[in-house]
Amino acid sequence: CHKLFAGFALGMSFRQNSVDLRSATAAILTFSSMTPLGVSIGFLASYLTAGQIQLMLSLAFKGIAAGTFIYVSVVEILLEEFEGKDDKMEKLAGFLVGNVAMTLLGYYV
């Protein structure tokens, strides 16, 4: 669900920082290839393992992914967003609504 927004943010970042077309193309190709690569690695790991090892690998990959999202959201985004004095309540409301929406989406989908 987040790839659309991550791709949009990446494109906006390139535009705001006047990144040249060649560098942007290389970064976008790298970014867009990460999901198929991750799916392939996950499929291969699932195919080659069974039982307890498969469960442990699945938990380890999910833990790494969750930890990465938490780190990026807190260190890279939230601290910067809440640094200013304006719109803190609106930002907090948006943050909470987004958390609830993604939690429900992750639970039911």
Rosetta silent file (secondary structure, phi, psi, omega in degrees, C-alpha in Angstrom):
SEQUENCE: CHKLFAGFALGMSFRQNSVDLRSATAAILTFSSMTPLGVSIGFLASYLTAGQIQLMLSLAFKGIAAGTFIYVSVVEILLEEFEGKDDKMEKLAGFLVGNVAMTLLGYYV
SCORE:     score description
SCORE:     0.000 S_00000001
   1 L     0.000  -28.940 -173.410    0.000    0.000    0.000 S_00000001
   2 L   -85.849  -12.205 -174.848    2.816    2.397    0.722 S_00000001
   3 H   -62.155  -37.331  178.603    4.691    2.080   -2.593 S_00000001
   4 H   -59.254  -47.483 -177.580    2.468    4.612   -4.366 S_00000001
   5 H   -72.864  -35.218  177.293    3.164    7.233   -1.733 S_00000001
   6 H   -66.409  -41.355  177.393    6.845    6.354   -1.443 S_00000001
   7 H   -64.359  -40.746  177.637    7.250    6.665   -5.211 S_00000001
   8 H   -63.309  -44.933  179.114    5.430    9.994   -5.206 S_00000001
   9 H   -62.688  -39.171  178.312    7.634   11.269   -2.371 S_00000001
  10 H   -63.198  -46.198  178.600   10.741   10.121   -4.216 S_00000001
  11 H   -62.130  -42.448  178.587    9.673   11.934   -7.372 S_00000001
  12 H   -64.886  -38.433  178.500    8.839   15.108   -5.450 S_00000001
  13 H   -63.409  -41.993  177.364   12.194   14.975   -3.682 S_00000001
  14 H   -62.076  -43.227 -178.762   13.964   14.696   -7.034 S_00000001
  15 H   -65.432  -45.040 -178.722   11.989   17.630   -8.392 S_00000001
  16 H   -65.132  -31.221 -177.414   12.588   19.849   -5.351 S_00000001
  17 L  -100.580   10.796  177.016   16.308   19.138   -5.395 S_00000001
  18 L    51.318   49.002  178.528   16.695   19.468   -9.176 S_00000001
  19 L   -73.024  135.645 -178.137   18.122   15.966   -9.612 S_00000001
  20 L   -68.663  157.423 -173.504   19.280   15.363  -13.172 S_00000001
  21 H   -60.005  -40.108 -178.896   17.321   12.921  -15.327 S_00000001
  22 H   -63.397  -46.693  179.106   20.062   10.286  -15.494 S_00000001
  23 H   -65.673  -41.877  179.583   20.457   10.076  -11.699 S_00000001
  24 H   -63.676  -41.660  179.759   16.686   10.121  -11.154 S_00000001
  25 H   -62.875  -44.250  178.787   16.179    7.330  -13.696 S_00000001
  26 H   -62.371  -43.603 -179.912   18.816    5.152  -12.036 S_00000001
  27 H   -66.850  -40.108  179.764   17.308    5.735   -8.592 S_00000001
  28 H   -67.220  -40.181  176.561   13.755    5.073   -9.802 S_00000001
  29 H   -63.740  -41.326  177.051   14.821    1.840  -11.523 S_00000001
  30 H   -63.623  -47.549  179.438   16.580    0.723   -8.349 S_00000001
  31 H   -58.570  -45.933 -175.826   13.575    1.687   -6.212 S_00000001
  32 H   -73.974  -18.648  179.373   11.093   -0.093   -8.462 S_00000001
  33 H   -87.841  -11.265 -176.507   13.160   -3.271   -8.632 S_00000001
  34 H   -68.162  -37.659  179.444   13.343   -3.714   -4.852 S_00000001
  35 H   -65.740  -50.831  176.940    9.810   -5.117   -4.452 S_00000001
  36 H   -60.665  -36.022  177.772   10.200   -7.870   -7.076 S_00000001
  37 H   -64.334  -44.853  178.843   13.646   -8.658   -5.670 S_00000001
  38 H   -64.052  -40.573  176.970   12.258   -8.906   -2.140 S_00000001
  39 H   -63.084  -42.246  179.358    9.374  -11.090   -3.283 S_00000001
  40 H   -63.270  -43.830  178.508   11.814  -13.361   -5.107 S_00000001
  41 H   -63.823  -43.750  178.374   14.071  -13.683   -2.076 S_00000001
  42 H   -62.922  -41.949  178.363   11.062  -14.391    0.147 S_00000001
  43 H   -63.805  -44.446 -179.892    9.705  -16.988   -2.267 S_00000001
  44 H   -63.312  -44.154  178.800   13.093  -18.662   -2.542 S_00000001
  45 H   -63.144  -38.997  178.609   13.550  -18.699    1.243 S_00000001
  46 H   -68.036  -39.376 -178.230   10.054  -20.145    1.654 S_00000001
  47 H   -69.625  -37.496 -174.635   10.642  -22.766   -1.030 S_00000001
  48 H   -86.676  -11.203 -177.884   14.009  -23.908    0.330 S_00000001
  49 L  -121.520  166.396  179.120   13.018  -24.127    3.995 S_00000001
  50 L  -150.668  161.077  173.234   10.300  -25.853    5.970 S_00000001
  51 H    61.941 -131.184 -174.356    8.823  -26.034    9.445 S_00000001
  52 H   -64.889  -37.875  179.881   10.492  -24.151   12.270 S_00000001
  53 H   -64.818  -41.646  178.890   13.263  -22.670   10.104 S_00000001
  54 H   -62.167  -43.011  178.036   10.698  -21.247    7.686 S_00000001
  55 H   -62.512  -43.794 -179.535    8.778  -19.706   10.580 S_00000001
  56 H   -65.479  -40.587  176.615   11.938  -18.183   12.064 S_00000001
  57 H   -63.332  -43.014  179.008   12.991  -16.713    8.699 S_00000001
  58 H   -61.129  -45.638  178.592    9.524  -15.253    8.211 S_00000001
  59 H   -64.213  -39.878  179.781    9.570  -13.680   11.670 S_00000001
  60 H   -64.138  -45.607  179.567   13.088  -12.312   11.153 S_00000001
  61 H   -64.944  -40.476  178.052   12.197  -10.681    7.817 S_00000001
  62 H   -65.846  -38.223  177.733    8.989   -9.211    9.237 S_00000001
  63 H   -64.998  -42.059  177.655   10.887   -7.892   12.245 S_00000001
  64 H   -63.240  -44.411  179.944   13.515   -6.244   10.041 S_00000001
  65 H   -63.302  -46.461 -179.749   10.798   -4.679    7.871 S_00000001
  66 H   -63.684  -42.830  178.844    8.796   -3.419   10.853 S_00000001
  67 H   -62.709  -38.208  177.977   11.901   -2.044   12.543 S_00000001
  68 H   -64.157  -45.622  178.967   12.914   -0.221    9.385 S_00000001
  69 H   -61.966  -43.112 -179.649    9.485    1.395    9.045 S_00000001
  70 H   -64.332  -45.535  179.796    9.460    2.460   12.691 S_00000001
  71 H   -59.773  -50.913 -177.845   12.979    3.893   12.486 S_00000001
  72 H   -62.737  -42.798 -177.418   12.318    5.837    9.289 S_00000001
  73 H   -66.468  -38.869 -177.981    8.970    7.154   10.480 S_00000001
  74 H   -80.396  -51.857 -172.322   10.295    8.341   13.839 S_00000001
  75 H   -77.400  -44.081 -173.277   13.817    9.513   13.022 S_00000001
  76 H   -87.971  -31.008 -171.539   13.463   10.736    9.459 S_00000001
  77 H  -109.780  -58.139 -173.188    9.881   12.001    9.308 S_00000001
  78 H   -62.275  -44.712 -178.923    8.233   12.674   12.664 S_00000001
  79 H   -59.818  -42.044  179.363   11.090   14.562   14.271 S_00000001
  80 H   -68.145  -41.982 -177.672   11.358   16.878   11.288 S_00000001
  81 H   -66.648  -36.692 -176.374    7.596   17.379   10.984 S_00000001
  82 L   -93.788    6.544  177.672    7.062   18.234   14.650 S_00000001
  83 L   -65.925  -42.586 -179.022   10.080   20.548   14.917 S_00000001
  84 L   -71.213  171.142 -177.835    8.105   23.640   13.937 S_00000001
  85 L   -98.174   -7.163 -174.567    5.509   25.300   16.127 S_00000001
  86 L  -100.572  148.110  173.818    2.674   25.431   13.627 S_00000001
  87 L    60.208   29.096 -177.726   -0.020   22.846   12.872 S_00000001
  88 H   -65.880  -39.472 -179.046    1.120   20.375   15.536 S_00000001
  89 H   -68.154  -39.712  178.270   -2.403   19.221   16.382 S_00000001
  90 H   -66.002  -40.620  178.368   -3.310   18.717   12.715 S_00000001
  91 H   -65.685  -41.492  177.898   -0.094   16.799   12.140 S_00000001
  92 H   -64.154  -41.511  178.190   -0.706   14.652   15.209 S_00000001
  93 H   -63.018  -44.066  177.869   -4.281   13.935   14.057 S_00000001
  94 H   -62.369  -40.600  177.692   -3.033   12.965   10.596 S_00000001
  95 H   -61.517  -46.245 -178.946   -0.379   10.743   12.140 S_00000001
  96 H   -67.662  -41.750  177.517   -2.923    8.963   14.339 S_00000001
  97 H   -62.266  -42.800  178.056   -5.459    8.529   11.513 S_00000001
  98 H   -62.792  -41.423  177.466   -2.715    7.112    9.294 S_00000001
  99 H   -62.706  -45.659  179.787   -1.617    4.701   12.027 S_00000001
 100 H   -63.624  -43.692 -178.984   -5.158    3.472   12.604 S_00000001
 101 H   -62.331  -45.665 -179.142   -5.792    3.099    8.859 S_00000001
 102 H   -70.124  -33.354  176.255   -2.603    1.114    8.257 S_00000001
 103 H   -64.855  -46.193  178.833   -3.209   -1.034   11.346 S_00000001
 104 H   -64.320  -41.499  178.784   -6.711   -1.913   10.167 S_00000001
 105 H   -62.504  -43.816  178.881   -5.465   -2.533    6.666 S_00000001
 106 H   -67.822  -31.156 -178.763   -2.684   -4.780    7.920 S_00000001
 107 H   -77.339  -40.674 -173.049   -5.045   -6.676   10.207 S_00000001
 108 H   -98.288  -13.058 -177.885   -7.870   -7.301    7.760 S_00000001
 109 L  -106.007    0.000    0.000   -6.074   -7.594    4.423 S_00000001
